[in-house]
Amino acid sequence: MKPSQLRKIDFRGFLLRDFDNGIYEAVNKSTVYNLLSEQKTHSPILIVKTFKDYTKAMVLEATHRICSVLQRKRDKDAENFEFKTYVYEIGDDFDTGFDNSAPLVPNSSQKTDITRFPPNLLSLIHQTFGREFNKSLAQFSRFQQAVVLKSILSRYVSDEQKEQVLLELHNNNATPILDLYKKCFHEGIVAAEFSNDHTEKSPYFSFFMPPKTGDVFLQQMDVLPTANKTHFLILKACLISDSMTADLISSYVGQNIDANQLRTKLNEIIHNDDDDLEFEGTDKTAETTRKPTGRKGAPKDGFKVVEATSVSVIPENSVVQCIEKVKLEHIDKLKEKSCSIIVVNPFTDSNWFQMVLTKFTGGIRFGVLGGSAAVAIGPHIKPGAEIRAANIKMLLIKMMSKEETTGRKLDVTLFQLA
């Protein structure tokens, strides 16, 4: 690319930091060649919608330098050279990023708002700048930081990894979630170093919260107390009761309780010390009772999967998995054996659903297994809202009553009916 070609492009930039007059004055003292040539400095990095259209571009690297070039008078002799430029094509995500970025002019009143950037664009910026990108988030509120970080973490933390971390935390094991934070720091995903009071982790914690608490926590994060690991208590409490924890945050914001009362009530939820509390459980973790039945007091995991060629080989009180639907001739037999069924990619015929509902007693639960719909019904199933899980074991832990589950341990044989 030649400097003269830059003048034909409508640029936006200042993605990581606002216009800095000190930097601008410094680059103004350099020649155009020294500002752009790969022999003298880092090559510019641009983002375009498509490689076929260079009428608009976002500057990822060399914002102040290109801004300086564009403000200078044309000089054919000084600009008669080619320089290396790296360009990313991002498609339709470009328009949103461009509209929310600042023009490449000195002291622009329009500021870049990366909290409105699409996830793919955020990921590209993060991959390019690593921890420097996260440090740049300091110019935003913690709410805005959390919005951006949630987008980034969703690409680095798998659903299964997230579920296992939360189940361990629900069982009073905070090591996995804290170790994951340290890993994110070392890989440049989060900017703040690890501390024991957890104040730097609030945006990170919000990524793991269920919907009700997560929404109100994001909105009120900047006014909630941080002393005595309050935000960490909120995370632990909401895994037991999402709605009660969200209500406590609202009560504090509404000045109905003070910081000490907030922490006391959060601990009551966590430890179940108040006999009057009514727990509705949570879609992320099952209510648990810790019975030391395994080595070193660890709950024993008896979960296994067995393929069944016919209903006759399935014992009473079993859990049975089918694909699409349960054959009509099997429904009565499974009901007689007091079995529960889970159907993946359930058949959508309303008559079939009505047949199943009238035949089986117990709870019914809808969910998503991986990317597939699932429905479970029977005496082992606890009713509740739709839940998601990466594998069948985790789905059952969330769907089944607490007698069969302890944390992420499952003492159940799942029969897969062909």
Summary of the structure (lengths in Angstrom):
residues: 418
radius of gyration: 27.9
end to end distance: 62.2
largest distance: 91.1
contacts: 1283
relative contact order: 0.08
helix: 44%
strand: 16%
